[in-house]
Amino acid sequence: MQIDWTAEQWNDHPDDFPGMPKEQREGLQEELIDIILLVLERNPQLHYYQGYHDIVVTFLLVVGESLATSLVEKVSTHHLRDFMDPTMDNTKHILNYLMPIIDQVNPELHDFMQSAEVGTIFALSWLITWFGHVLSDFRHVVRLYDFFLACHPLMPIYFAAVIVLYREEEVLDCDCDMASVHHLLSQIPQDLPYEMLISRAGDLFVQFPPSRLAWEAAAQQEANKTAASTFKDFELASTQQRPDMVLRQRFRGLRTENRTKDVLTKPRTNRLVKLAVMGLTVALGAAALAVVKSALEWAPKFQLQLFP
């Protein structure tokens, strides 16, 4: 079940973080917000999108705030750049590579999904969070992040394709309608053979590089226009891609009042601005909480290094 967590709920559920004191939870949340604000302020061409915090919190947990800030800024201007445009046009275009990849490997599965008119919306959260929003085991999340960082920015869509291909029998056993197939595919299994899928995704990228699939992706975009419009949540997400603009307006107002203070670099300041971020972005969603919990269970010693 997906739950939207507020700052108050974060502090009211200590049992979800065994061994993590309230002060450490609050510190992690503060650091997460600081990183997001700093990257957006340094790079006004970037725009926050729902799910960005899932990626940021993963870097934060692994390397700490200082190094995470540099890494997140770099990946935001490269691997994630298309997701951080003012609109979701480029994100939708990347999603449109999914079906051509499947068609190259398994035309029967492709035709079945096309007949069901399932589209590619089920893979949206996979793509824009690098699967951090849908996987509960932190070990699998960081393994995929290593893979994606070392590869072409489009590799996550190839990995999404191999997951669908791996689940061929399940998909073909479904009723051939959008609701049934979408429901199945949106529930990603947690026990996937990740190393095998990673290897296969790399092979498919070599066999069918993006340059070879570009025409099919463009055609898919035209075919998906009607189907995408049936997903009201997707349309709503498209209109909510720029909460960062609200934040920047707040920053300008604060700087007018006090030009001698740097809102973004002074730690633990301007609680109202940070609370606004929490309200706009739901700073740590349920999946991010699951990642934190899994990380602490997986590496308790690492917790002591991360939170001395």
C-alpha positions in Angstrom: 0.0 0.0 0.0 1.3 3.4 -0.9 1.3 6.0 1.8 2.2 9.7 1.6 4.2 10.7 4.6 4.3 14.1 6.1 7.0 15.5 8.4 4.6 14.9 11.4 4.0 11.3 10.4 7.7 10.7 10.0 8.2 11.6 13.6 5.2 9.7 14.9 6.4 6.3 13.6 9.6 5.4 15.3 8.9 1.7 15.1 9.4 1.8 11.4 13.1 2.6 12.0 14.4 0.1 14.6 17.6 1.4 16.2 17.3 4.9 14.6 16.6 7.7 17.2 14.2 10.5 16.4 17.1 13.0 16.1 18.8 10.9 13.5 15.5 10.6 11.5 15.1 14.3 11.6 18.7 14.8 10.6 18.4 12.6 7.6 15.3 14.5 6.5 17.0 17.8 6.9 20.0 16.6 4.9 17.7 15.3 2.1 15.9 18.6 1.8 19.2 20.6 1.9 20.6 18.6 -1.0 17.5 19.0 -3.2 17.3 22.7 -2.6 21.0 23.3 -3.2 21.1 21.4 -6.5 18.0 23.2 -7.8 19.4 26.6 -6.7 22.7 26.0 -8.4 21.1 24.7 -11.6 18.0 26.8 -12.4 17.6 24.9 -15.7 16.6 21.8 -13.6 13.1 21.3 -12.3 12.0 19.0 -9.5 9.9 16.0 -10.4 7.9 13.6 -8.2 10.3 10.8 -7.4 13.5 12.8 -7.4 13.8 12.4 -3.6 13.9 8.6 -4.0 17.2 8.9 -5.9 18.6 11.6 -3.6 18.0 9.6 -0.5 19.8 6.6 -1.9 22.9 8.6 -2.5 22.5 10.2 0.9 22.4 6.9 2.7 25.4 5.5 0.9 27.9 8.3 0.9 26.6 11.0 3.3 25.5 14.6 2.7 28.7 16.2 1.4 29.6 13.7 -1.3 25.9 13.0 -2.1 25.4 16.7 -2.9 28.2 16.5 -5.6 27.0 13.2 -7.0 23.4 14.2 -7.1 24.2 17.4 -8.9 26.3 15.6 -11.5 23.8 12.9 -12.1 21.0 15.4 -12.3 22.7 17.3 -15.1 23.5 14.1 -17.0 21.6 10.8 -16.4 18.5 12.5 -15.0 18.6 15.6 -17.2 15.6 14.6 -19.4 13.4 14.0 -16.3 14.2 17.5 -15.0 12.7 19.5 -17.9 9.8 21.9 -17.3 7.4 19.3 -18.9 7.4 15.5 -19.1 7.7 15.4 -22.8 11.2 13.9 -22.7 10.3 11.5 -20.0 7.4 10.2 -22.1 9.7 9.9 -25.1 12.1 7.7 -23.1 9.2 5.5 -22.0 8.3 5.0 -25.6 11.5 3.0 -26.1 10.0 0.3 -23.9 7.7 -1.4 -26.4 10.1 -1.4 -29.4 12.7 -3.2 -27.2 10.1 -5.8 -26.2 9.0 -6.1 -29.9 12.6 -6.9 -31.0 12.9 -9.8 -28.5 9.3 -11.1 -28.2 6.8 -10.0 -30.8 4.1 -12.1 -29.3 4.4 -10.4 -25.9 4.5 -7.0 -27.6 1.4 -7.7 -29.7 -0.5 -8.9 -26.6 0.4 -5.7 -24.7 -0.6 -3.6 -27.6 -3.9 -5.4 -27.9 -4.5 -4.8 -24.2 -3.6 -1.1 -24.7 -1.7 -1.1 -21.5 0.7 1.6 -22.6 3.9 2.2 -20.6 2.6 4.2 -17.6 3.2 1.2 -15.3 7.0 1.7 -15.8 7.0 5.5 -15.0 8.0 5.2 -11.4 10.6 2.5 -12.3 12.3 4.9 -14.8 12.3 8.2 -12.9 13.4 6.7 -9.6 15.8 4.1 -11.0 13.6 1.6 -9.3 14.3 3.1 -5.9 10.5 3.7 -5.4 9.4 0.1 -6.0 12.2 -2.1 -4.5 12.2 -2.6 -0.8 15.6 -4.3 -0.5 18.3 -1.7 -0.3 21.0 -4.1 -1.6 19.1 -4.4 -4.9 18.6 -0.7 -5.2 22.3 0.2 -4.8 23.3 -2.6 -7.2 21.0 -1.1 -9.9 22.4 2.4 -9.1 25.9 1.1 -9.7 24.8 -0.4 -13.0 22.9 2.7 -14.2 25.7 5.1 -13.2 28.2 3.1 -15.3 26.0 2.9 -18.4 24.1 5.0 -20.9 21.3 7.2 -19.5 18.7 5.1 -21.3 19.8 1.9 -19.6 17.0 2.0 -17.0 14.4 1.6 -19.8 16.3 -1.4 -21.1 16.2 -2.9 -17.6 12.5 -2.2 -17.4 12.1 -4.1 -20.7 13.9 -7.1 -19.4 11.7 -7.2 -16.4 8.6 -7.3 -18.6 10.2 -10.0 -20.8 11.1 -12.1 -17.8 7.5 -12.0 -16.7 6.2 -13.1 -20.2 4.2 -16.1 -18.9 2.5 -14.1 -16.2 1.6 -11.4 -18.7 0.3 -13.8 -21.4 -1.8 -15.6 -18.7 -3.6 -12.3 -18.0 -6.9 -11.2 -19.5 -6.1 -9.1 -22.5 -7.3 -5.8 -21.1 -5.6 -2.7 -19.9 -6.7 -3.0 -16.2 -5.5 -6.6 -15.8 -2.1 -6.2 -17.5 -1.5 -2.8 -15.9 -2.2 -4.2 -12.4 0.1 -7.1 -12.9 3.0 -5.1 -14.3 2.7 -2.3 -11.8 3.3 -4.8 -9.0 7.0 -5.5 -9.4 8.3 -8.8 -7.8 10.9 -8.3 -5.1 12.7 -11.6 -5.8 13.9 -11.0 -9.3 17.2 -12.5 -10.5 18.9 -9.1 -10.7 22.3 -10.2 -11.9 20.8 -12.1 -14.8 18.5 -9.3 -15.7 21.4 -6.8 -15.5 23.4 -8.9 -17.9 20.5 -9.3 -20.3 19.8 -5.5 -20.3 23.4 -4.9 -21.3 23.2 -7.4 -24.1 19.9 -5.9 -25.4 21.5 -2.4 -25.4 24.3 -3.7 -27.6 21.9 -5.6 -29.9 19.3 -2.8 -30.2 21.0 0.5 -29.4 18.8 3.6 -29.0 19.8 4.9 -32.4 18.3 1.8 -34.0 15.0 2.1 -32.0 14.6 5.9 -32.3 12.1 5.7 -35.2 10.0 3.1 -33.5 10.0 5.2 -30.3 8.8 8.2 -32.2 6.0 6.1 -33.7 5.1 4.7 -30.3 4.7 8.3 -29.0 2.0 9.0 -31.6 0.2 5.7 -30.9 0.2 6.4 -27.1 -1.3 9.9 -27.2 -4.8 8.6 -26.8 -3.9 5.9 -24.3 -1.9 8.2 -22.1 -4.8 10.7 -21.9 -6.9 8.0 -20.1 -4.6 8.1 -17.1 -5.7 11.1 -15.1 -2.9 10.6 -12.6 -0.4 10.8 -15.4 -1.9 14.0 -16.7 -1.9 15.4 -13.2 1.7 14.5 -12.7 2.5 16.4 -16.0 1.1 19.6 -14.5 2.9 19.3 -11.2 6.5 19.1 -12.5 7.5 22.6 -11.3 7.0 23.0 -7.6 10.6 24.1 -7.6 9.4 27.4 -9.2 7.4 28.1 -6.1 10.4 27.5 -4.0 12.6 29.8 -6.1 10.0 32.5 -5.7 10.2 32.0 -1.9 14.0 32.2 -2.1 13.8 35.5 -3.9 11.4 36.9 -1.3 13.7 35.8 1.5 16.8 37.3 -0.1 15.0 40.6 -0.5 14.4 40.7 3.2 17.8 39.6 4.2 20.4 39.7 1.4 23.3 38.9 3.8 22.2 35.3 4.4 22.5 32.4 2.1 19.3 30.5 2.4 20.6 27.3 0.8 24.1 26.9 2.3 23.4 27.8 5.9 22.4 24.5 7.5 19.3 23.9 9.5 17.8 27.4 8.7 14.5 28.7 7.4 12.3 25.9 8.7 9.3 27.4 6.8 11.0 27.0 3.5 11.9 23.4 4.3 8.4 22.7 5.5 7.2 24.0 2.2 9.4 21.5 0.5 8.1 18.7 2.6 4.6 19.7 1.7 5.3 20.1 -2.0 7.4 17.0 -2.6 6.4 14.6 0.2 10.1 14.6 1.0 10.3 10.9 2.0 7.6 8.8 0.5 6.8 5.3 1.6 9.4 3.7 -0.7 12.1 6.0 0.6 11.2 5.0 4.1 11.4 1.3 3.1 14.8 2.0 1.6 16.0 3.5 4.9 14.6 0.7 6.9 16.1 -1.9 4.6 19.5 -0.1 4.7 19.5 -0.1 8.5 18.6 -3.8 8.7 21.2 -4.7 6.0 24.1 -2.7 7.4 23.8 -1.7 11.1 27.5 -0.9 11.3 27.1 1.4 8.3 24.4 3.3 10.3 27.0 4.2 12.9 29.3 5.6 10.2 26.5 7.5 8.6 25.1 9.0 11.8 28.1 9.3 14.3 
